[in-house]
């Protein structure tokens, strides 16, 4: 039999383990088996407080950084990542973000990374119309990073000509969009809804025809069934302009390979007030010492120059 003091000690140890993140056995089990086996405990998994990764960001003019969602951080650089099914709620979020970026800078470029599993017809067309409207004033870059289905494929081709890209293993799926939900009512109302959906799909064929340069009849024939395109096939079809391939020269714009010794910036590298004259990188500017020699400590890292006497 356990004494009252021993029971109190077990209870306190139980609460201490809980506070430390451990999950021990029940107090009754611990009390019954304390004389036979040791206390078994396991640490609970540590999870982030939110599903969205958080990254540090320091606002302009602020001395302190704060943690913000990674997607919000990308929006600050005029980059939008669209990776969910586009319904009314997601369409409103995309449209509001684009309108905010347009208000900040009406001519600044906008980049869209697309991995869209699909979209409803009306919300998808709303985003498409907005891209067509702002595309007259600013440059829109679209990048398919995975699979763009239905209206997602149309959005991938809605960017500025020459700025519509895709990764090598990405795919496109062109298909007609059906009714968004089960429609109930009188037979006349159902017929009107079907007629309206067919009309909007015909408009979708016309927009795809203008975008790709294909005839409307060919686009309509292709989309009678699911029409898959690889990245290269999408370029030949006219849906995008180029496929992004890995560059062997990471600094191709500067004409040099990636090298730890390749510095960017000014042609002459300096550290604070030091100069490179005399063949010694890091020689400090200043009046020469006695005998025309540099003062002590003026050399780079305390080493003598090859042309200086010891």
N, C-alpha and C positions, 0 to 999 in steps of 0.2 A: 504494500500500500504506500502511496505517495503522501508525503506530508503537505501541508498547506503552503509552506515556503517553497518546496520544490515545484508545486503547481504554478505558483506565481512566477518563478524563474522561467518555466517553460512558456508561459503566456508572454512574458516580456521578450524572450528570444524569438518567439513566433512573430510578434509585431515588428521587431527589429529587422528580421529577414524580409518581411513584406515591404518595409520602407526601403530596403536596399535593393529591391528588385528580384528577390528570390521567392519561389513558391514552394514552401515546405508542405509536409503532410499535415493532415488535420491534427489538432491538439490531442484528440482522443487516441489517434493512432500513435502519435509520438509518445504519449504517456504510457501506452500499453507496451510499446516496443523499446522504450528508452533503456531498459536494462539488458536488452538482447542485441540490438543493432544500433549503429550510429545514425545520426540525423541525415536524411536524404533531401537534397534541395537542388533546384535547377534555376538558372537565370532566365527570366522572360526575355523574348526578343525585343530589341530596341528598334523602334520604327520612327520615321519622321512624322512630325505633327501634321503634315500636309502631303498630298500625293504629288504636288507640283514641285520639282526641284527648285531650291532657293539659291540665289547667287548674290554676291555683294555688289552694290552699286552706290556710287557717290554722286549725288546730284550736283550740277554745276553751281559753284559758289559755296558749297558746303565743305566743312572740314571733316565730316564723319561719313562713313559709308553705312548703308543699311541693306538688309536682305530683302530682295524682291523676287517674285516668281520669274523663272527663266523666260517664260513667254512674254511677260511684261517688259523684261529687259530687252528682248529682241524687238519689241514694238518701238522702244526708244531709239533703236537704230534703223527704224523703218523696214523691219523684217517681220513678216507674218507667217506663222506656221499653221496650216490648215490640215488637220489630220483626223477629223471626225465627220460623221454623216451630217450633211448640211440640211437641217430642218429649219423651222421658223426661228427658233432661239439662236442657233449657231449662225444663221444668216444675219440676224440683227447684230450679233456680236462682231461679225466680220465687217459689215457695212459701217457700224459705228467706229470701229478702229480705223478703217480707211478714210472716213470723213474727218476724223481727228487729225490724221497725218496730212490730209490735204489742207486743213485749216492752218496747221503749223507751217507748212511749206507747200504751196500749190504746184511748184515745179520740181520738187525733189523726187528722186527715184524711189520706187517701192519694190520690194522683193517678196514674192510669194513662194513658199515651199509647200508643195501639194502632195498629200497622200490620202486621197479622198475615197472612201469606200462606196460613195454614192451620194445622191442628193434628191430632195423633192423638186418637182418641176418648177413650181412658182418661186420658192425661195432661191433656188439655183439661178433662175433667170434674173431675179432681182440683183444678185451679186454680179452676174454677167453684165447687166445693163450699166451698173455703176463702174465696172472696170472699163467698159467702152467709153463712158462719159469722161472719166478722169484721164484716160489714156491719151486724150487730145492735148493735155497740158504737161503731163509728166511721163517719165519712162517707167514701164512696168515690166519687171523680170519675173517669169514663172519658171519653176523648176519642179519637175515630177521626180520624186525621190522613191516612189514605190509603185502603187497602183492607183490610177485615176479612172473611176468608173462613172459612166453616164455623164451627168452634168459636170463632174469633176474633170473629165477629159476636155469638155468644152471650156472650162475655166483655165485649164493648162494652155489652151491655144488662144486665150483672150489677151495675152500679153502683147507687148510691143514687138513688131516684126523685127527679127534679128535677135531678140532677147528671150525667146521661148526655148527652154532647154529641158533636158531629161538626163537622168543617170543611165549608164549602159544597161543595167538589169531591170529598169523600170518598164512598166507595161501600161497600155491604154485599153480601155474597154468602151467602145461606142455602142450605145443601145438606146432604143426609144423608151421613154418614161411613161409608165401607166398611171392609173388613178392612184392618188396619194393615200386614200383610205376607202373603206367600204362606204358606198353611197346608198342611202335609203330614201325612199320617197315614191312619188307617183312615177308611172312609166314615162310620162312626158318629161319630168324633171331629170330622170336618169338618162334619157336620150340626149337632153341638152348638155348634161355634164360630159357624157362621152364625146359629143360633138366638139365641146370646148377643149377637151384634152387632145383630141385629134388635131385640132387647129393649132394648138400650141406646139405639138410635135412637128407639124409641118413647118412652123416658124423656126423650130430648132434645126430642121434639115436645111432651111435657107441660110441660117447663120453659119452652119458648118460648111455649106457650099462657098459662101463668101470668104470664110476663114482659110479654107484649104485650097481653093481654086478648082475643086472638083464640081461636076455638075450636080444639080439638085436631085436628078434621077438616080445618079450613082450613089449619092449619100443615102437616099431613101432605100435603095436596093441593098446597100451594105448593112444598114441598120434594121433590116427585117429580122435578123437574128443577131445574137451577141457577136460583135466584130472586134476581135482582139488585134492589137498592134504592138509590136516591140518598139523599142526606141528608134532603131534604124528604119523600121517600116513607117513609123509616124513621121519621120523626116521626109521620106519619099512620098507619103500621102499628103504632106503639106500642113499637118497639124502642128508641128513644131519646126524649129529652124536648125538645131544642132544637138549633138549628144556630147555630154561632158565626159572627156576621157582623162585618166590620170596623167598629169604632166610630169615627165622625167626631170624637167628643169623647173624647180620650184620658184626660181626667180627669173623666169623667162622674159619678163618685161624689162629686166635690167641686163639681160644678156649674160648672166653668170649662174654657175651651178650653186647648189646649196653647199656652203663651206663655212666652217667655224671661223675662218679667217677673213671672210667677206663681210665688211662692215657697210652699213647703210648710213647716209647722212652726208656730211661734208667730205670733200676729197681728202683734206688734211685733218687727221685725227688729233685731238688735243685732250688733255685732262686739265681742267681749270685754266690756270695761266701758264701751262707748260707748253713748250714748242718742240718741234722735231728737227730744228736746225742743228747741223754738226753731226748728223748720223746717230744721235742718241735720242730715242723717243722718250720724252718725259723730262728733258732738260728745262729747268725753270728759268723764266725770263728774269733779268735783273743785271745790275752792274757787275762786271767781272771782278774777281778778287785780286789779290796781289800777284803780279807777274802775268796778268792777262788770263788767269785761270778762273774757272767758275768757282763760286763760294762752296764751302763744304755742304754736302747734302743736296746739291743741285742736280746731281746725276740721277738716272732712272733707277730707283730701287737700291741706291748705294753702290752700284757697279761702275767701274771705270770704263770710259770709252776706249775703243781700239786705237784711236788716234791721239789719246792723251797719255802723257808719260805717267808711270806709276807713282 
